[in-house]
Amino acid sequence: MPEEIVQAYEHQKHVIGGRGPRLADIVKMLRNAASIKPAFICIDALDECVAGYQLKILDSLNQILQRSPGTRIFMTGRLHIEPEVTKRLSGSVATIRITPPRYDIISYLCGRLDEDIMPDAMDSSLRADILKRIPEDFSEM
């Protein structure tokens, strides 16, 4: 991690409320770091970010890519954000769609349902309905 970024986060710990650096400052630091040597930026679950911030993040990433074309971005999110990602990142996007097997989804759900702290709140009919409907409605990620 570039020292400039580490120092910025350490400094912000002492600010009232402990807020992180502003987006403009982060973009500037990442541009600087990416201009010195190849950089990889990873963003998980962009689709879970508030829509207005998604656009700001994508535009900021585009700024970084424009100034440091050697930068690589790895991003995860559901399919519905793909058109905006492609549009905002100037079409330099490769998409890999991953869909978990149905049995993995069911196994995960069973594990979560078994951990329920109020097991009496669910009868076998509701459990069966959950295990049937959620895997059917599960979208690609």
C-alpha positions in Angstrom: 0.0 0.0 0.0 1.5 3.4 -1.0 2.6 5.4 2.1 0.5 8.4 1.0 -2.7 6.4 1.3 -1.7 4.8 4.7 -0.9 8.3 6.1 -4.2 9.7 4.8 -6.2 7.0 6.6 -4.1 7.3 9.8 -4.7 11.1 9.7 -8.4 10.7 9.3 -8.6 8.5 12.4 -8.0 11.6 14.5 -10.7 13.7 12.8 -13.9 14.1 14.7 -16.1 11.1 13.9 -13.2 9.3 12.3 -14.4 9.8 8.7 -12.3 8.5 5.8 -10.7 10.7 3.2 -13.0 12.3 0.6 -13.5 10.7 -2.7 -11.6 13.3 -4.6 -8.6 12.8 -2.3 -8.8 9.0 -2.7 -8.9 9.4 -6.5 -5.9 11.7 -6.5 -4.0 9.2 -4.3 -4.9 6.2 -6.5 -4.0 8.1 -9.7 -0.6 9.0 -8.2 0.0 5.4 -7.0 -1.1 4.0 -10.3 1.2 6.3 -12.3 4.3 5.1 -10.4 3.7 1.3 -11.0 1.0 -1.0 -12.1 -2.0 -1.0 -9.8 -4.9 -3.4 -9.2 -8.1 -1.9 -7.7 -10.7 -4.4 -6.3 -14.2 -3.4 -5.6 -16.7 -5.9 -4.1 -20.4 -5.7 -4.4 -20.7 -2.4 -6.3 -24.4 -3.1 -6.8 -24.9 -2.8 -3.0 -23.6 0.8 -3.1 -26.1 3.6 -3.1 -26.9 4.4 -6.8 -25.6 8.0 -6.7 -22.3 6.8 -5.2 -22.1 4.0 -7.8 -21.9 6.6 -10.5 -19.3 8.7 -8.6 -17.2 5.7 -8.1 -17.4 4.6 -11.7 -16.6 8.1 -12.9 -13.6 8.3 -10.5 -12.4 4.9 -11.7 -12.6 6.1 -15.3 -10.5 9.1 -14.4 -7.9 6.8 -13.0 -8.0 4.6 -16.1 -7.6 7.6 -18.4 -4.4 8.8 -16.6 -3.1 5.3 -15.8 -4.2 2.9 -18.5 -2.1 0.1 -17.0 -4.4 0.1 -14.0 -6.6 -3.0 -13.7 -9.9 -3.1 -11.9 -11.6 -6.2 -10.5 -15.2 -5.6 -9.6 -18.1 -7.7 -8.4 -21.8 -7.0 -8.7 -25.1 -8.3 -9.9 -25.9 -8.1 -13.6 -28.2 -5.1 -13.5 -25.2 -2.7 -13.1 -23.3 -4.1 -16.1 -24.6 -1.5 -18.6 -23.7 1.4 -16.4 -20.2 -0.1 -15.7 -19.6 -0.6 -19.4 -20.8 2.9 -20.2 -18.8 4.7 -17.5 -15.6 2.8 -18.0 -15.4 3.6 -21.7 -16.2 0.0 -22.8 -13.0 -1.4 -21.4 -14.8 -4.1 -19.6 -14.6 -7.8 -19.7 -17.5 -9.6 -18.0 -17.5 -13.0 -16.5 -20.9 -14.3 -15.3 -20.9 -16.7 -12.4 -24.0 -18.6 -11.3 -23.7 -20.9 -8.3 -25.2 -24.4 -8.6 -28.6 -24.8 -7.2 -27.4 -27.3 -4.6 -24.8 -24.7 -3.3 -27.6 -22.2 -2.8 -29.8 -24.8 -1.0 -26.8 -25.9 1.2 -26.1 -22.3 2.2 -29.8 -21.7 3.0 -30.0 -24.8 5.1 -26.9 -23.8 7.1 -28.4 -20.3 7.7 -31.8 -21.7 8.7 -30.2 -24.2 11.0 -28.4 -21.3 12.8 -31.7 -19.4 13.4 -31.9 -18.2 17.0 -35.7 -18.6 17.0 -36.2 -22.0 15.4 -39.8 -22.2 16.7 -40.7 -19.2 14.6 -40.6 -21.3 11.4 -42.6 -24.4 10.6 -41.6 -27.1 8.1 -43.9 -25.6 5.4 -42.2 -22.2 5.6 -38.8 -23.8 5.5 -39.7 -25.9 2.5 -41.1 -22.8 0.7 -37.9 -20.8 1.4 -35.7 -23.7 0.1 -37.9 -23.9 -3.0 -38.4 -20.3 -4.0 -35.1 -18.6 -3.2 -33.0 -20.9 -5.5 -35.6 -20.4 -8.3 -35.4 -16.6 -8.0 -31.6 -16.4 -7.5 -30.0 -14.2 -10.2 -26.6 -14.4 -11.7 -23.8 -12.4 -10.0 
